Amino acid sequence: MRPTASRITGLETTVFAEMSALAARTGALNLGQGFPDEDGPDVVVEAARQALRAGHNQYAPGPGLPVLREAVAAHQGRHHGLELDPTSQVVVTTGATEGIAAALLALVNPGDEVIVLEPYYDSYVAMIQMAGGVRRPVTLRAPDFRLDAEALRAAVTPRTTMILLNTPHNPTGTVLSRAELQVVADVATTHDLTVVTDEVYEHLVLDPDAEHVPLATLPGMFERTLTLSSVGKSWSLTGWKVGWATGPTDLVAALTTAKQWLTYTSGGPLQPAVAVALTEAYDFPAALRTSLRERRDHLVGGLRDLGVPTHLPQGTYFALSDVSDLGWSDAAAFCDALPERAGVVAIPASAFHDDVEAGRHLVRWAFCKRREVLDEALDKLARADLHA
Ligand SMILES: *Cc1c(COP(=O)(O)O)cnc(C)c1O
């Protein structure tokens, strides 16, 4: 084997690719990877088709098409009351994934510590490592998965430079409350930290009592916060990989500098269509929310009826179960056995923890699938022996 760089040591294949391959190999129903099995709005798909036919097939400008940057600025204004200059405070990225990569490469020096909520989205781990940073996880713990203010304060060291936040949070479904965000803001202000906040599920808050509050809207936070989002989750277009970063001019400029050497630009014909999503199809996420709430209740209720204790998430499209009551000491073993036992694939959340004990019993299910698929999965689970 030829030598490889330490930058990628331990980052081999993501658990999603592994579990999706397992689903394909065994013909099992895939409740693992979080992509919907129904596409986003026709008017948006049609806009992309027209853009392809109208010859929008060459490079879009590096920071993104003006029409899309304006639509993103208008979206941040309409939904969150943030007033942005579309030319200097908005940049289009190749999904939120590139936003995460470019933000970390632009803002983290080797040896800098980055505080991150765990269970974490796995690209955070990879990109903190590739940037040469050191991750300092703060654990959202079962059964409630709320932010532990003391743990957050205790995670700060003289080397901390950044908090990488995610709300609504994958995979716990926690939507950080205004009070929890105020704790984050206080820590960031006290220690002069930059915050990168991943808000790709901003429109997928399913609990009427919960509310998505962008961290950048808290007093004094805009100046130190980069906000990331994308069209994928909220408009059921995960394959398009069109996202955006917004924030103060200096942070957006830094992110753009790194981004231009990653992809420079992407999705030329998709960018005008995403502008249509944010304007003409702005109400699509509200309808998706209603239907996702039903599907969440159906899956969580079904799992609980089967004796699988399952947390009701406030948002996103994931629910976490604790399989220790079924006699499993390890969620990974449960997930390995599940395709053969039941013909269903789920993801062990232990993969998203440094604190292995905190995640050992947790299994993640995606409920962004058609009702029939969830029914079939629950039927299969009901017929299987789920005990260790
Ligand atoms: C899906 C997801 C992303 C990736 O977003 P893309 O726009 O598809 O790149 C980023 N963060 C979280 C928490 C996600 O669940």
The ligand as an SDF file (V2000), in Angstrom:
LIG
                    3D

 15 15  0  0  0  0  0  0  0  0999 V2000
  -27.2080   16.6450    5.4490 C   0  0  0  0  0  0  0  0  0  0  0  0
  -26.3920   17.5140    6.3460 C   0  0  0  0  0  0  0  0  0  0  0  0
  -25.4250   18.3850    5.8310 C   0  0  0  0  0  0  0  0  0  0  0  0
  -25.0350   18.3720    4.3730 C   0  0  0  0  0  0  0  0  0  0  0  0
  -25.7030   19.3050    3.6350 O   0  0  0  0  0  0  0  0  0  0  0  0
  -25.4870   19.3590    2.0430 P   0  0  0  0  0  0  0  0  0  0  0  0
  -26.1590   20.6180    1.6800 O   0  0  0  0  0  0  0  0  0  0  0  0
  -26.0990   18.1400    1.4620 O   0  0  0  0  0  0  0  0  0  0  0  0
  -24.0190   19.3960    1.7940 O   0  0  0  0  0  0  0  0  0  0  0  0
  -24.7520   19.2160    6.7020 C   0  0  0  0  0  0  0  0  0  0  0  0
  -24.9950   19.1920    8.0180 N   0  0  0  0  0  0  0  0  0  0  0  0
  -25.9080   18.3540    8.5580 C   0  0  0  0  0  0  0  0  0  0  0  0
  -26.1320   18.3690   10.0260 C   0  0  0  0  0  0  0  0  0  0  0  0
  -26.6280   17.4740    7.7440 C   0  0  0  0  0  0  0  0  0  0  0  0
  -27.4880   16.6110    8.2840 O   0  0  0  0  0  0  0  0  0  0  0  0
  1  2  1  0
  2  3  1  0
  2 14  2  0
  3  4  1  0
  3 10  2  0
  4  5  1  0
  5  6  1  0
  6  7  2  0
  6  8  1  0
  6  9  1  0
 10 11  1  0
 11 12  2  0
 12 13  1  0
 12 14  1  0
 14 15  1  0
M  END
$$$$
